[in-house]
Amino acid sequence: MRRVAGIWIPVALAAALFAGCALKGVTQPTSVPHTIVFVQGPIDTVNHVVHLFWFGSDASGYIAGYELRLLNPLAPSDSLWRFTTSTDTLLTVYTPTGGTSAVFEVRAINDRGVRDPNPAVERFEFRNRPPIVRFVGKPNPGDHSDTTFASVTVDWSVLDLDGDATKVIYMVWLDGQAVSVLVPKTTRSPSAGS
């Protein structure tokens, strides 16, 4: 029995020493973080608003934060990376001409300060064409016997090709007097006003 114990003790001791030396001199494999971005819910193409979400992962550490930016040709000054620990944002895209092609980028940063070398990208094509308004029928001058109060009834319909016609605001004026705009209240369907 002594001999069996004498053989196993040096083997066990050598294995322990070998394992300790191997772990001490070997660096752990490092990984780079990976980022994913996604849109949840509808995109408001008229107001150019979108709710974005993202998350990051790292096989050999944890995510300490994120850097994000919006590349919009109509707002080039907003293209700098900004740090955040949030995982979502409500993004409103600046579109003074009614349309733009914007690119949102986000990259995770791990606990060692390593950034995702391939940021997650979401591309947007925003446009807002003006609504099309058409008069329906001819104006009805009403009863001609009323000489005290001049009035006319006008009906119109609206078509908003890339928006919601229920959110259209009507502005009405007479004889080119756009400085005297009236915003009528309508009790009709969203596609008609008076």
N, C-alpha and C positions, 0 to 999 in steps of 0.2 A: 504494500500500500504506500509505503514511503516513496518508493520509486515512481509510482504513477503520479503522486502528488508532486514530486520533484520535477517531473517532466512538464506538467501542466502549469505550474507557477511561472517558470521562465517564459513559456509561450504566451500566457495571458499578460505578463508584464511587458513583453516586447510588442504585443498588439496594442496595448494602451499607449505606450510611448510613440509608436508609429502613428496612431490616430491623432494624438496631440500635436505632433510635428506637422502632420499633413494639414490640419485645420489652421495652425498658426501661420504658416507661410503662404497659404493659398488665399487669394482674394475672391470674394463672392462675385458671381457673374452679375453685372449690372444690366438694367434694361432701361429703355426710354419710355416715357409715358405715351399713352394712346388716348386720343380725344374723339368723341362722337357728338355731333350736333343734330337736333331734329326740331321740327315744327309741330306744335300740337294745337289743334283747333283751326278755325278758318282764318284766312289772311284777308284783311280789310284792304282791298285793292284801291278803293277810293281815297281813304285817308292814309294809305301806305303804312299801316300798322301791322306788326306780326309779333307773336309771342314765341320766343326761341328758348330751347332748353339744351343743355349739354352735360356731359359727364366725362370723367377721365379715369384711367386705370393704369396701374404700374405693378408689374409682377414682383419686383424686388423692393418695393417701398410704398409710400402713400402719396396722394395728391395734396399738395399744399395750397394750390390756388390755380387760377387761370389768367391768361391774357387774351383779350379780345379786341377786335377792331372792325370797322366798317369801311370798305373801299367803295366809295360812291363818286363817280366822275363829276357829279354836280356839287359835291362838298369835299374837295380834296384835303382840306385842312383837318378833317376828322379821321385821317388814316393812321394815327399813332396807336400803338398797342397800349391798352389800359389793363391794369391788374385788378382782379376781383376774386373773392372767395364764393360768390354766388354761382348758382348753376342755372339761372334763367334771366331773361330780360325781356321787357316789352319795348320793342324797337320801332321807332317812327322814322321812316326814310324821307329825307328832304328831297322834294321833287318840284322845284319852282316852274319848270316847263311842262309839267304834267306827265312826265315819264322819265325813267332812269333804269339802268342795269347796275344794281348794287351787289356786292359780294361781302358776306359776313364771314369772318374767320375767328376761330377760337382754338387755343392750344393750352393743354394742361402743363403744369409745372410740378415736378415731384419734390419730395423732401430733400433731395440733394441739389436742387436748383436746376435740374435738367429739364429743358423744354421739349415738347413734342416737335420733332423736326418736320412733321407733316401735319400742319393744323387742319382741323375739321373745317369744311367749307360749305356754305349754303348760298346759292345764287338766287337772286330775285329779279324779275322783270316787272316793274311797276309802271302803270300808265293810268292816266285819268283823262279820257277824252271828254269834251264837253257834252252835256246831254242835248238831245235833239228835240226841239219844241215845234209842234205843228198846231195851227189853229184848226179847230173842228167846226165846220160849217161857217156860215157868214154871221157877222155880228147882228144881234137882234135889237133894233132900236127901241123896242117896247111899244107901249101905247103912245100914239102920236098926239093924243088929246092933252098930255101933260106938257104944258109950256113953261112951268115954273122950274122944274128940276130936270136937267138934262141927264140921261143915263143910257147906258148901253150894257148888254150882257155879252160876254166873250167866253167861249169855251176853248180849251186847248188840251193836248195830250203831250206826254213827255216820254222819251225812250232814252234810258241810260245804258249804253252798251256794256260798260265794264263796272257798273256800280249798282246801287240799290235805289230804285226810283222812289221808294218811300221816304228817303232822306233828302230829296231834292227840295231846295228852297226857291220859290218863285219871286221874281222881282218884276214889277210892272210899272211902266211910265207911258206918257202920252206925248206925241209929237216930238220925239227925240230928246225929251227932257230927262235924261238919265240922272241928273242931279236931284230930281224929285222922285226918287224910287219909292214905291209902295210895296210892302210885303203882304199880300192878301192871305187871309185865313181861308182854308178850303175845307169843305165838308164832304168832298167827293172822294172818289177812289184815288190812290196815289198816282195814277196816270192821267188825271185830269184836274184842272183848276179853273177858277173863274174870278 
